[in-house]
Structures are given as structure tokens and as C-alpha cells.
Amino acid sequence: MRELDERLGFSDLITQHLTDSRKNTQLPLADLLRQSIYSRMAGHEDGNDAERLAQDPTFRLIGSEKIWERGAALTSRLQSFETEPLTQEKNLVRLASINRALIAKAESPDSSRNVVPTMDSTEIPVYGRQEQSAHNGHFGSVCDHPLSCSSSTEKETV
């Protein structure tokens, strides 16, 4: 996701559209917004896991070099970001602008790269009565059978 975010210029859009009225700006606005979005994409429904994720080596790579060095935002910082500067009326309107701009960039016909999504499935054998598992005739086993989507880019040839 970070690679896609960089290709679409998400950081520049955040800087162009959002206003940061915080007094304590140790963590850049773009890093806080990324942490909020990426943690939800990773399956965390709120900021309660921020303490643990703040020190996670992989999760730290989502942000700027400041995050690499000191760790991501802790729960209290992330929650105050989500309830104060992010919810100001002007920022709510500008978040919609960022969303439109991202969609426009992703759909741009003059993009020099094509994003090619690839869908695949994985067999994860389970034992006992695991939730969401079922017998799969193709694999001949009881398993979880999640779908995954990945993307690659191709240089457009004209």
C-alpha cells in the first residue's frame, strides 16, 4: 500500500489539502493519517493497537524517517489526531478532495505505468472446527481459502 500511496502522490495531496492546527507537531500530519489508514487496512478497527504498532519494525516503514527513528504514534496521540484536526470542517471537506484526486490519478489515461491487479487464492489447512473453514473439493481438505489481491506495474509501451 505504501508503494501505491507514493506512486499516487498521497503525501503531496495531504500537504496541499489538509490544514494542521496542532501545537505539537513532532509527528507530521501525513504520518498520522497514514498510520490511521494503514492500521485499519491491516484489520485494526480503531487506534487501540497503536501502542503495539508504534514499535513494530514493518509498520514503522509506513512513515517518514522520523517514524523510522522514533516509532509511530501512540494510542493517545493517534486518537486525538483523529478527533481534533482531522474532524475540523475544512479538513473533512478537504479529505473528500484528496479522495477525488487519488481516484483521478489512478484512472489517469496518461499515466506512464499500468497497475495490474492479480487475484489468487491460498489454501490454509485447518484442523478441528475452525470458524469460516470448509471442505474444499479441489484441495481435498478442510481449509480456509482466502482470496488475495496484489498488484504489479508494467511500463506502458506505445
KEPA-621190 format. One line per 10 residues: for each residue y, z, x of N, C-alpha, C. Coordinates in Angstrom, 3 decimals. Example, Ala and Ser with C-alpha at 12.3 -4.5 7.8 and 13.67 -1.06 7.14 Angstrom:
<pts>
-5.690/7.800/13.190/-4.500/7.800/12.300/-3.300/7.800/13.200 | -2.250/7.080/12.850/-1.060/7.140/13.670/0.030/7.870/12.900
</pts>
This chain:
<pts>
-1.187/0.000/0.821/0.000/0.000/0.000/1.257/0.000/0.870 | 1.201/0.705/1.976/2.382/0.740/2.840/2.699/-0.656/3.367 | 1.671/-1.431/3.692/1.883/-2.788/4.189/2.564/-3.652/3.120 | 2.105/-3.542/1.884/2.723/-4.282/0.785/4.156/-3.819/0.579 | 4.354/-2.528/0.634/5.683/-1.935/0.475/6.643/-2.498/1.538 | 6.175/-2.628/2.780/7.022/-3.176/3.846/7.300/-4.662/3.643 | 6.287/-5.407/3.231/6.480/-6.847/3.014/7.461/-7.139/1.899 | 7.492/-6.261/0.887/8.401/-6.465/-0.230/9.778/-5.847/0.020 | 9.926/-5.143/1.125/11.223/-4.553/1.453/11.585/-3.357/0.601 | 10.605/-2.536/0.268/10.816/-1.385/-0.604/11.874/-0.431/-0.039
11.828/-0.142/1.264/12.811/0.776/1.865/14.230/0.264/1.701 | 14.429/-1.034/1.932/15.762/-1.610/1.768/16.230/-1.492/0.323 | 15.322/-1.717/-0.617/15.683/-1.604/-2.033/16.065/-0.174/-2.395 | 15.334/0.798/-1.834/15.669/2.200/-2.090/17.072/2.493/-1.573 | 17.343/2.055/-0.352/18.656/2.283/0.257/19.766/1.598/-0.542 | 19.516/0.387/-1.006/20.521/-0.365/-1.756/20.795/0.225/-3.136 | 19.763/0.744/-3.790/19.908/1.108/-5.192/20.063/2.592/-5.492 | 19.416/3.455/-4.743/19.427/4.875/-5.094/20.523/5.638/-4.362 | 21.060/6.633/-5.052/22.098/7.488/-4.507/21.486/8.833/-4.160 | 21.755/9.305/-2.964/21.215/10.576/-2.510/22.322/11.620/-2.514
22.284/12.513/-3.500/23.320/13.542/-3.618/22.875/14.892/-3.055 | 21.745/14.907/-2.364/21.237/16.164/-1.819/22.095/16.640/-0.654 | 22.186/17.957/-0.522/22.891/18.522/0.628/21.969/18.576/1.852 | 20.695/18.897/1.637/19.714/18.968/2.714/18.970/17.635/2.747 | 19.253/16.839/3.757/18.638/15.513/3.839/17.754/15.379/5.080 | 17.005/16.439/5.396/16.094/16.373/6.535/15.064/15.263/6.344 | 14.631/15.086/5.102/13.674/14.026/4.795/14.413/12.900/4.084 | 14.344/11.690/4.608/15.025/10.571/3.970/14.523/10.340/2.540 | 15.421/9.872/1.691/15.108/9.597/0.292/13.910/8.654/0.168 | 13.858/7.638/1.013/12.754/6.677/0.958/11.417/7.364/1.236
11.375/8.304/2.167/10.141/9.017/2.468/9.688/9.871/1.285 | 10.641/10.544/0.646/10.286/11.372/-0.503/9.779/10.526/-1.663 | 10.433/9.397/-1.911/9.992/8.534/-3.006/8.611/7.956/-2.704 | 8.403/7.508/-1.468/7.077/7.012/-1.074/6.008/8.085/-1.256 | 6.302/9.299/-0.801/5.324/10.379/-0.918/4.989/10.632/-2.384 | 5.985/10.631/-3.232/5.767/10.849/-4.657/4.891/9.749/-5.255 | 5.210/8.508/-4.937/4.466/7.369/-5.482/3.059/7.303/-4.898 | 2.944/7.396/-3.586/1.644/7.246/-2.940/0.683/8.381/-3.308 | 1.195/9.591/-3.475/0.299/10.687/-3.842/-0.281/10.453/-5.231 | 0.498/9.884/-6.119/-0.024/9.558/-7.449/-1.022/8.406/-7.379
-0.744/7.447/-6.523/-1.679/6.339/-6.354/-3.001/6.827/-5.760 | -2.949/7.911/-5.001/-4.159/8.486/-4.406/-4.894/9.385/-5.395 | -4.353/9.504/-6.617/-5.039/10.263/-7.656/-4.521/11.663/-7.893 | -3.416/12.043/-7.262/-2.838/13.373/-7.467/-1.813/13.264/-8.589 | -2.048/13.996/-9.682/-1.207/13.822/-10.863/0.177/14.458/-10.753 | 0.369/15.336/-9.799/1.679/15.958/-9.615/1.858/16.303/-8.137 | 2.914/17.012/-7.817/3.206/17.330/-6.421/2.523/18.576/-5.897 | 1.591/19.151/-6.658/0.966/20.408/-6.253/0.136/20.298/-4.983 | -0.314/19.118/-4.641/-1.113/18.940/-3.426/-0.254/18.591/-2.209 | 1.049/18.625/-2.366/1.941/18.219/-1.276/1.761/19.079/-0.030
1.473/20.384/-0.195/1.287/21.262/0.969/0.168/20.732/1.863 | -0.955/20.404/1.228/-2.108/19.918/1.983/-1.852/18.526/2.534 | -1.252/17.652/1.717/-0.994/16.277/2.148/0.066/16.204/3.244 | 0.948/17.185/3.303/2.023/17.185/4.299/1.492/17.137/5.717 | 0.315/17.691/5.938/-0.259/17.725/7.283/-1.382/16.721/7.476 | -1.734/15.987/6.433/-2.811/15.003/6.527/-2.376/13.871/7.448 | -3.114/13.611/8.534/-2.699/12.596/9.512/-2.516/11.203/8.902 | -3.403/10.813/8.011/-3.285/9.486/7.399/-2.102/9.432/6.455 | -1.932/10.467/5.656/-0.847/10.479/4.682/0.521/10.496/5.371 | 0.592/11.072/6.558/1.862/11.118/7.290/2.348/9.729/7.681
1.442/8.772/7.782/1.816/7.416/8.178/2.624/6.677/7.122 | 2.731/7.235/5.914/3.479/6.559/4.855/4.977/6.573/5.093 | 5.444/7.493/5.899/6.874/7.678/6.036/7.448/7.186/7.351 | 8.663/7.593/7.578/9.373/7.229/8.801/8.844/8.045/9.974 | 9.410/7.830/11.132/8.984/8.573/12.322/9.221/10.070/12.153 | 10.224/10.465/11.342/10.445/11.885/11.084/9.208/12.520/10.458 | 8.578/11.779/9.550/7.373/12.275/8.881/6.220/12.346/9.875 | 6.125/11.380/10.764/5.043/11.374/11.754/5.110/12.636/12.590 | 6.320/13.058/12.940/6.508/14.191/13.820/6.367/15.534/13.113 | 6.961/15.675/11.920/7.018/16.994/11.290/6.152/17.152/10.057
5.622/16.083/9.505/4.811/16.174/8.297/5.627/15.808/7.073 | 4.941/15.519/6.003/5.586/15.123/4.750/6.181/16.348/4.062 | 6.839/16.112/2.945/7.495/17.188/2.202/6.477/18.149/1.611 | 6.846/19.414/1.558/6.014/20.421/0.929/6.249/20.384/-0.580 | 5.421/21.096/-1.320/5.451/21.049/-2.780/6.836/21.325/-3.352 | 7.497/22.395/-2.911/8.791/22.752/-3.485/9.841/21.670/-3.244 | 9.858/21.086/-2.058/10.826/20.038/-1.738/10.566/18.793/-2.580 | 9.311/18.415/-2.709/8.962/17.224/-3.471/9.274/17.416/-4.955 | 8.956/18.588/-5.484/9.235/18.840/-6.896/10.731/18.875/-7.180 | 11.523/19.461/-6.292/12.971/19.474/-6.527/13.544/18.065/-6.406
12.991/17.239/-5.518/13.423/15.840/-5.412/13.141/15.098/-6.718 | 11.941/15.315/-7.276/11.558/14.601/-8.492/12.321/15.070/-9.719 | 12.814/16.297/-9.713/13.523/16.811/-10.892/15.043/16.804/-10.764 | 15.562/16.601/-9.559/17.015/16.608/-9.408/17.573/15.220/-9.075 | 17.583/14.784/-7.811/18.243/13.497/-7.537/17.572/12.300/-8.208 | 16.272/12.324/-8.315/15.573/11.172/-8.866/15.827/11.003/-10.360 | 16.076/12.103/-11.064/16.254/12.022/-12.518/17.715/11.914/-12.951 | 18.629/11.799/-12.014/20.022/11.580/-12.395/20.102/10.239/-13.119 | 20.941/10.167/-14.131/21.029/8.971/-14.975/21.192/7.691/-14.161 | 22.102/7.710/-13.182/22.331/6.486/-12.406/21.092/6.091/-11.603
20.330/7.087/-11.097/19.123/6.763/-10.345/17.996/6.279/-11.249 | 17.916/6.783/-12.466/16.899/6.283/-13.402/17.130/4.802/-13.702 | 18.392/4.438/-13.919/18.722/3.036/-14.164/18.414/2.204/-12.919 | 18.728/2.748/-11.747/18.509/2.011/-10.501/17.029/1.900/-10.136 | 16.213/2.867/-10.564/14.765/2.745/-10.360/14.232/1.526/-11.111 | 14.758/1.293/-12.301/14.367/0.102/-13.059/14.796/-1.155/-12.315 | 15.960/-1.125/-11.670/16.423/-2.265/-10.873/15.497/-2.522/-9.691 | 15.053/-1.447/-9.043/14.122/-1.581/-7.917/12.825/-2.222/-8.409 | 12.345/-1.769/-9.549/11.109/-2.316/-10.105/11.251/-3.815/-10.365 | 12.354/-4.225/-10.973/12.584/-5.656/-11.236/12.662/-6.446/-9.930
13.341/-5.883/-8.936/13.482/-6.572/-7.649/12.128/-6.720/-6.952 | 11.288/-5.692/-7.016/9.960/-5.774/-6.405/9.111/-6.846/-7.081 | 9.162/-6.889/-8.392/8.402/-7.901/-9.127/8.910/-9.295/-8.772 | 10.213/-9.455/-8.710/10.786/-10.760/-8.361/10.355/-11.195/-6.959 | 10.358/-10.255/-6.006/9.944/-10.606/-4.643/8.458/-10.966/-4.594 | 7.650/-10.235/-5.333/6.208/-10.508/-5.327/5.894/-11.858/-5.970 | 6.701/-12.265/-6.949/6.460/-13.519/-7.657/7.247/-14.689/-7.089 | 8.005/-14.446/-6.043/8.871/-15.471/-5.470/8.076/-16.687/-5.004 | 8.402/-17.874/-5.516/7.667/-19.072/-5.099/7.974/-19.497/-3.669 | 9.113/-19.074/-3.105/9.419/-19.494/-1.746/9.007/-18.443/-0.717
8.101/-17.569/-1.107/7.573/-16.610/-0.143/6.744/-17.372/0.887 | 6.848/-16.982/2.148/6.110/-17.685/3.195/4.653/-17.222/3.285 | 4.304/-16.216/2.520/2.932/-15.718/2.536/2.412/-15.602/1.108 | 1.138/-15.848/0.955/0.477/-15.648/-0.324/-0.359/-14.383/-0.233 | -0.322/-13.574/-1.278/-1.172/-12.399/-1.340/-2.404/-12.798/-2.129 | -3.569/-12.588/-1.552/-4.821/-12.980/-2.188/-5.608/-11.717/-2.522 | -5.628/-11.318/-3.809/-6.396/-10.130/-4.163/-7.893/-10.439/-4.194 | -8.699/-9.504/-3.748/-10.147/-9.654/-3.731/-10.757/-8.482/-4.483 | -11.531/-8.775/-5.521/-12.223/-7.738/-6.281/-13.656/-7.664/-5.782 | -14.150/-6.455/-5.628/-15.523/-6.265/-5.200/-16.019/-4.962/-5.806
-17.298/-4.759/-5.765/-17.860/-3.516/-6.275/-18.693/-2.864/-5.179 | -18.945/-1.586/-5.375/-19.705/-0.831/-4.401/-20.763/-0.018/-5.125 | -21.947/0.020/-4.590/-22.991/0.873/-5.156/-22.940/2.207/-4.438 | -22.819/3.273/-5.209/-22.866/4.622/-4.650/-24.007/5.350/-5.361 | -25.202/5.393/-4.739/-26.334/6.055/-5.384/-26.034/7.524/-5.666 | -26.468/7.993/-6.828/-26.282/9.403/-7.185/-27.629/9.978/-7.595 | -27.689/11.281/-7.579/-28.926/11.974/-7.919/-28.598/13.039/-8.948 | -29.488/13.264/-9.880/-29.216/14.225/-10.943/-28.392/13.558/-12.029 | -27.682/14.349/-12.771/-26.890/13.829/-13.897/-25.402/13.837/-13.550 | -25.006/12.944/-12.696/-23.604/12.830/-12.294/-22.799/12.168/-13.401
-21.609/12.675/-13.662/-20.728/12.054/-14.649/-20.430/10.622/-14.244 | -20.308/9.756/-15.234/-19.908/8.360/-15.047/-20.953/7.513/-14.317 | -22.153/8.059/-14.051/-23.171/7.251/-13.385/-24.084/6.626/-14.436 | -24.742/5.550/-14.066/-25.642/4.861/-14.984/-26.647/4.068/-14.174 | -27.731/3.693/-14.838/-28.710/2.853/-14.168/-28.131/1.458/-14.037 | -28.232/0.881/-12.865/-27.752/-0.469/-12.625/-28.958/-1.328/-12.291 | -29.250/-2.291/-13.175/-30.423/-3.136/-13.006/-30.378/-3.986/-11.754 | -29.197/-4.446/-11.371/-29.075/-5.282/-10.173/-29.497/-4.514/-8.927 | -29.000/-3.278/-8.820/-29.330/-2.471/-7.642/-30.633/-1.708/-7.827 | -31.099/-1.593/-9.085/-32.327/-0.862/-9.355/-32.213/0.618/-9.061
-31.039/1.190/-9.343/-30.847/2.613/-9.066/-29.847/3.196/-10.049 | -29.818/4.524/-10.093/-28.767/5.216/-10.836/-27.627/5.388/-9.842 | -26.462/4.915/-10.221/-25.362/4.922/-9.253/-24.016/4.925/-9.950 | -22.990/5.243/-9.187/-21.621/4.935/-9.578/-21.421/3.511/-9.095 | -20.653/2.751/-9.829/-20.469/1.340/-9.466/-18.984/0.988/-9.597 | -18.130/1.577/-8.740/-16.690/1.339/-8.873/-16.282/-0.055/-8.393 | -15.233/-0.555/-9.013/-14.615/-1.795/-8.553/-13.492/-1.432/-7.611 | -13.270/-2.247/-6.613/-12.141/-2.030/-5.718/-11.397/-3.346/-5.570 | -10.135/-3.218/-5.287/-9.302/-4.399/-5.092/-8.610/-4.267/-3.748 | -8.701/-5.301/-2.949/-7.996/-5.313/-1.677/-7.227/-6.623/-1.605
-6.355/-6.709/-0.669/-5.592/-7.948/-0.559/-5.498/-8.369/0.889 | -5.362/-9.648/1.059/-5.110/-10.192/2.376/-3.987/-11.205/2.201 | -3.389/-11.584/3.274/-2.323/-12.579/3.177/-2.730/-13.816/3.914 | -2.262/-14.914/3.417/-2.512/-16.182/4.075/-1.175/-16.845/4.319 | -1.028/-17.421/5.459/0.173/-18.189/5.752/0.107/-19.458/4.913 | 1.164/-19.703/4.190/1.181/-20.881/3.317/1.284/-22.133/4.164 | 0.467/-23.111/3.861/0.537/-24.373/4.552/1.058/-25.433/3.591 | 1.999/-26.189/4.048/2.609/-27.218/3.195/2.277/-28.580/3.726
</pts>
